[in-house]
Amino acid sequence: MTVPNRRERLRKATVTEIKAHARRLLVAGGPQAISLRAIARDMGMTAPAIYRYFPGLDALVAELTGDLYDEMRELVTQARDAAGEEPLPRLAAMTRAFRSWSVTHPAEFTLLFGAPLPGVAGFVEQCTHADHPGARFGALFLQILTELWHHSPWPVPPTQTLRERLGDTLAPLRQSQGPLPVEVAYTFLSGWVRLYGLVAQEVFGHLRWAVTDPEALFSIEVDRFLKQLTADAPPTHH
């Protein structure tokens, strides 16, 4: 194993510090507050010096976005592993860990899942690769859903209907995750839209008019989703 030399260690430390300052700006003022000039000022550098580490703001934002996905994935993985060996309790713990990270990191959630900055938009477009941070995060949930589906399928629209209506539409997801049963891909997306929608509404404060405890509502929706996965599937026409 090659040991990094001093210059490489210093460069890595500087990159880490730049991203740490970018995150502080994000937390303090939202995604639009991230600025190379502000980071350079805070670090006692000239703005052009930043370009020795990142070709531009979009590249910095994209790398910070990847780091945040990795952080979220690590937390979700820890929740999964602490929930035992059964798939359904694991899946429940993962969804709740995702919500917990999101509501305690609203600025970071906004960067990842709000109106995308140019750097985030480019990041998302690359999510068709299996080693992409976003794809790795999604794979955690897809692995469990695929395992459950092969063990005991749940009710979904007829397979032929899903293939006809969603076959081409699901190409990006199936490209990033490898071969996926169309039923699993559909369940993942419908569940994600449902549960992510609740989390986004909570993070952005859009549920205050309706509920005092958004977590209770989220918990009910998670339970409903898991119950769907335990129902016996009727015969479908392939």
Secondary structure, 3 states (H helix, E strand, C coil): CCCCCHHHHHHHHHHHHHHHHHHHHHHHHCHHHCCHHHHHHHHCCCHHHHCCCCCCHHHHHHHHHHHHHHHHHHHHHHHHHHCCCCHHHHHHHHHHHHHHHHHHCHHHHHHHHCCCCHHHHHHHHCCCCCCCHHHHHHHHHHHHHHHHHHHCCCCCCCHHHHHHHHCCCCHHHHHHHCCCCHHHHHHHHHHHHHHHHHHHHHHCCCCCCCCCCHHHHHHHHHHHHHHHHHCCCCCCCC
